[in-house]
Amino acid sequence: MFKNFIERVGVMNCILLLVVLSIIVVSEYLFLSGKKMDAIFVAFWAPTILGFMNYLKYKK
């Protein structure tokens, strides 16, 4: 199952998706620990990385 997903998506995209997931987890941890401004700052990284992935995917 995971091998098929990695073959379809690509290794680098899987790594970037794991990075985005870890950014979301860190942002949630910061938010719940009371550092709300830091959590908002870190949370903006995830859509930026996803947007960069889309840009590289469709750039020809």
NUZAMI-722631 format. One record per residue: y, x, z of N, C-alpha, C in turn; residue in three letters. Coordinates in pm, whole numbers, plus 50000, padded with zeros to 5 digits. Atoms other than C-alpha are relative to their C-alpha. Example, Ala and Ser with C-alpha at 12.3 -4.5 7.8 and 13.67 -1.06 7.14 Angstrom:
498815008950000495505123050780501205009050000ALA
498814991849994498945136750714501094992350073SER
//
This chain:
498825008250000500005000050000501255008750000MET
498824991449995502535026650100500045009649883PHE
500064990750112501365050249828500504993349873LYS
499545007550116501945023449564501514997850006ASN
498565001949984505415016349705500765012949970PHE
499344987150022506325053349705499975003749852ILE
500084997050143505125057149345500994991549920GLU
499085008850072507195027149231501465003650027ARG
498604997849961510385035849422500415014549981VAL
499684985850007510245073749426500125005950139GLY
500014993349869510025098949706501405001150058VAL
498644998249949513745105749733500604986850047MET
499495013049957514615068849749499344995450129ASN
500665003549873512005063750022500615007750116CYS
499364991949895513555092150221501374994350034ILE
498665005749975517025077150180499904986450070LEU
500195012749931515735042950285499645002150147LEU
500304996749860514285058550601501265004850074LEU
498744995749939517655075050666500884987950030VAL
499205012149979519415041450625499454992150118VAL
500615007049887516935025250864500315006950132LEU
499684992849876517515052651122501484998550036SER
498575002149974521305048551086500214986350064ILE
499875013449942520945011351159499524999950144ILE
500524999549863518825018551468500985007250091VAL
499034992649918521335044351596501244991550025VAL
498845008649983524185020051537499754989050102SER
500355010249902522404992851732499955005850141GLU
500054993549868521745017052017501405002650054TYR
498634997449956525395027352029500714987050040LEU
499365012849970526524991052022499534994550134PHE
500545005449876524204980652302500305008750122LEU
499664991349888525165010752513501494999650033SER
498605001949966528815000352506500985007849914GLY
499124992250088530215024252244500184992449869LYS
499915009150113531244996752006500745005949880LYS
499264994050112533765016151797499165010549929MET
500894990350061531285044351740498914993049920ASP
501055007550069528625018751644500504994449867ALA
499435005450124530925002851386500205011349899ILE
499804988650089531785037051242498675004449938PHE
501304995750051528115046751211499394989249910VAL
500585010950078527165012451073500524999949857ALA
499484999650137529395017850769499295010249913PHE
500724990050080527235047350660498874993849920TRP
501175005950067524235025550570500354993849864ALA
499705005650132525875004750293500595010449904PRO
499484989450086527635035850166498865007649934THR
501154992950056524305053750120499264991049901ILE
500655009150093522755022749960500804998549871LEU
499165000650119525705020149722499895012649916GLY
500174987450071525345056849632498655000349929PHE
501325000750064521635050949563500064991349873MET
499865008650118522525022249326500795006749890ASN
499204992850100525145043449153499145010149926TYR
500844990050064522645071149088498884993549917LEU
501065006750073520005046248974500484995249864LYS
499525005950123522165029948709500895009249917TYR
499214990350077524105060748595499115006149894LYS
500784994150110522915072748259500825009249916LYS
//
